[in-house]
């Protein structure tokens, strides 16, 4: 009964991954060429879009630059360039043109918890959507990512991504 109750317990915290392996190093994993495949789902769980991402990561001392080129199943293309710094306390901060303010993250064990607000244009307006990403390193080449998207505290969708280091 206790294990069944665990299924309905509180949200995960980064400390839940403290002893997991392999240890995820954000800069090491994303340096070089990465290929990713993903999908967006609306709040009901219905898949609404699929996409691929080609990523080139460059490390220069304590800064990681990620050039991400997205290609969606409807033909749309997007580009995002992240500039991510590792702070003295081991946390990360990042910026990109369509990110409102600063992204923050912390890695522990095989997991990175990454949070930010993304400005998403829709028709004549733009929406600021909060992303709550959890990245889990499977092995030296594969990484899983789920991101819960919220607006005003309500879930509006989920992004699921699978990364493979080339």
C-alpha positions in Angstrom: 0.0 0.0 0.0 2.8 2.4 0.8 4.4 2.0 -2.6 1.0 2.7 -4.2 0.7 5.9 -2.2 4.1 7.0 -3.5 2.6 7.2 -7.0 0.3 10.0 -5.8 2.8 11.8 -3.6 4.4 15.2 -3.8 6.3 16.5 -6.8 9.9 15.4 -7.5 12.7 17.6 -6.2 16.3 17.7 -7.5 17.4 16.0 -4.3 15.5 12.8 -5.4 18.3 12.3 -8.0 21.3 12.8 -5.7 22.6 9.3 -6.0 21.6 8.5 -9.6 24.2 7.6 -12.2 25.6 8.5 -14.7 26.3 11.9 -13.3 25.0 14.6 -15.7 27.4 17.3 -16.7 25.5 19.9 -18.7 28.6 21.3 -20.5 30.2 17.9 -21.3 27.0 16.5 -22.6 26.0 19.4 -24.9 29.5 20.1 -26.2 29.5 19.1 -29.9 26.7 17.9 -32.1 23.4 16.7 -30.7 20.2 15.5 -32.5 16.9 15.7 -30.7 13.3 14.5 -31.5 10.3 15.9 -29.7 6.6 16.4 -29.5 4.2 18.9 -28.0 1.0 17.8 -26.3 -1.9 20.0 -25.2 -3.3 19.9 -21.7 -5.5 16.9 -22.5 -2.5 14.9 -23.7 -3.3 15.1 -27.4 -0.2 15.4 -29.6 -0.3 18.7 -31.4 3.1 19.0 -33.1 6.3 17.0 -33.7 9.8 18.4 -34.4 13.4 17.7 -34.7 16.3 19.8 -33.4 19.9 20.0 -34.6 22.1 21.4 -31.8 25.7 22.6 -31.8 27.2 23.2 -28.4 30.4 25.2 -27.8 32.1 25.5 -24.5 34.4 28.5 -23.7 35.6 28.3 -20.1 32.5 28.6 -18.0 30.0 29.5 -20.8 28.1 27.0 -23.0 26.6 28.3 -26.2 23.8 26.1 -27.7 22.7 26.8 -31.3 19.4 25.1 -31.7 17.7 24.7 -35.1 14.1 23.4 -34.9 12.2 21.9 -37.8 8.5 21.3 -37.1 6.3 18.7 -38.9 4.3 21.5 -40.5 7.4 23.0 -42.1 8.0 25.8 -39.6 11.6 26.5 -38.7 12.8 28.2 -35.5 16.3 29.0 -34.2 17.2 29.6 -30.5 20.7 30.4 -29.2 21.2 29.8 -25.5 24.1 31.3 -23.6 24.5 29.3 -20.4 26.9 30.0 -17.5 27.8 27.8 -14.6 27.8 29.7 -11.3 30.3 29.3 -8.5 27.7 27.4 -6.4 27.2 24.8 -9.3 23.9 26.2 -10.5 23.3 27.4 -14.0 21.8 30.5 -15.5 20.9 31.0 -19.2 19.6 33.5 -21.7 18.1 33.4 -25.1 16.3 36.0 -27.3 12.9 34.6 -26.7 13.4 33.8 -23.0 11.9 36.4 -20.6 14.5 37.2 -17.9 16.9 34.5 -17.0 16.7 30.7 -17.0 17.9 28.9 -13.9 19.0 25.3 -13.4 20.6 22.9 -11.0 22.1 19.4 -11.7 22.3 16.6 -9.3 23.1 13.0 -10.1 21.8 12.1 -13.6 19.3 15.0 -13.6 19.1 18.7 -14.5 16.1 20.8 -13.4 15.8 23.8 -15.7 13.2 26.6 -15.5 12.4 29.6 -17.6 9.7 31.7 -19.2 9.5 31.5 -23.0 7.7 34.2 -25.0 5.7 32.4 -27.7 4.1 34.4 -30.6 0.6 33.3 -31.6 -1.1 35.2 -34.4 -1.0 38.9 -33.4 0.0 38.5 -29.8 2.6 36.7 -27.7 2.2 34.6 -24.5 4.7 34.2 -21.7 4.7 30.5 -20.9 6.6 29.0 -17.9 8.7 25.9 -18.7 9.6 23.5 -16.0 12.1 21.1 -17.6 13.5 17.8 -16.1 16.4 16.3 -18.1 17.5 12.8 -17.2 20.8 11.4 -18.6 20.3 7.8 -19.6 23.9 7.0 -20.7 26.8 9.0 -22.3 24.8 9.5 -25.5 21.1 9.7 -24.6 19.1 12.2 -22.6 15.4 12.4 -21.9 13.6 15.7 -21.2 10.0 16.4 -20.2 8.8 20.0 -19.8 5.6 21.1 -18.2 4.2 24.3 -19.7 2.1 26.6 -17.4 0.3 29.9 -17.7 -1.1 31.6 -14.5 -0.4 28.3 -12.7 -2.5 26.1 -15.0 -0.9 23.4 -17.2 -1.3 24.3 -20.9 0.9 21.5 -22.3 3.9 19.2 -22.2 7.0 18.9 -24.3 8.8 15.6 -24.5 12.3 15.5 -26.1 14.8 12.7 -26.7 18.4 13.8 -27.3 21.3 11.8 -28.8 24.9 12.9 -28.8 26.4 12.4 -32.3 
